[in-house]
């Protein structure tokens, strides 16, 4: 009865104040939540949570030991996911990142593959950049994941101690060296044998997640998995 009443109230609210698709700006039906149907059908799901190991795992072979890697969508240029990520990052859509985290977290919870994880750790931003933007999109995404997975967030295990300059004109070794120096481990965190999920919005070369994971793996007995909204592969 309560569920029916909640749905009725939500439907009424959508009629009076329709939710707008962040991609095409058309009204969203209740059952489609974060996107309208035409935009949603153009999303490319990875379905990685159904697999023991997705091919994206190969990005980290020979770099850092990662337990699992999952991403909700494949990133494609000129696709809804590109617009979604741009809206979240540059147009003040933190609530969309949270909603996608809850949505994705339900898939991951049903998969049963993250039952023994201790912490969600969003990739940190430099404090100056976070103040300018008003939020960290990785933290917003992690909040939604936390609600569905029932795993707590820890935002103070690693810190971004340097502002990264533009990476476009640097080669891979230069980018990796700068990123490796930009993260630091909180010396006050003393728990051993913890399993962390690093959370970020998109996995591209893996350099940022590699650098952050390397810091977490300095903790005795630590294990690291990775969850992102999208992957470029």
Secondary structure by P-SEA (a helix, b strand, c coil): caaaaaaaaaaaaaaabbbbccccccccccccccccaaaaaacccccccccccccccccccccccccccccccccccccaaaaaaaaaccccaaaaaaaaaaaaaaaaaaacccccccccccccccaaaaaaacccaaaaaaaaaaaaacbbbbcccccccccccccccccaaaaaaaaaaaccccccccccbbbbbbbbcccccaaaaaaaaaaaacccbbbbbbbbccccc
